[in-house]
Amino acid sequence: MAWAYLVAAGILEIIWAYAMKQSYGFTRLVPTSITIVTMIASFALLALAMKSLPLGTAYTIWTGIGAVGAFAIGVIVLGEQASAMRMGAAALIVSGLVLMKLSSPG
């Protein structure tokens, strides 16, 4: 169950990062509210996952899901640059996440 909590926490991290971008520095109420609610939920699920997963594994996977997911949203939804170097960097992050998962118990 810890891995399900962790993946859900990572997905919520993507949502709050996107909502934060849409809040324009917390000047828009709805995106700001979404940011705060999903941030709290993301941290709560991360905390639940950390009850049985090692700190390094849980935190690395959580931030990795958020980083790669936010990058993908930036490229797909916001039209940000998808250069070969940026795509390669994202691929390296995903590779690291896979290795972290494979090297962890549970």
Secondary structure, DSSP 4 states (H G I P E B T S, - for coil): -HHHHHHHHHHHHHHHHHHHHHTTTTTSHHHHHHHHHHHHHHHHHHHHHHTTS-HHHHHHHHHHHHHHHHHHHHHHTT-----HHHHHHHHHHHHHHHHHHHTS--
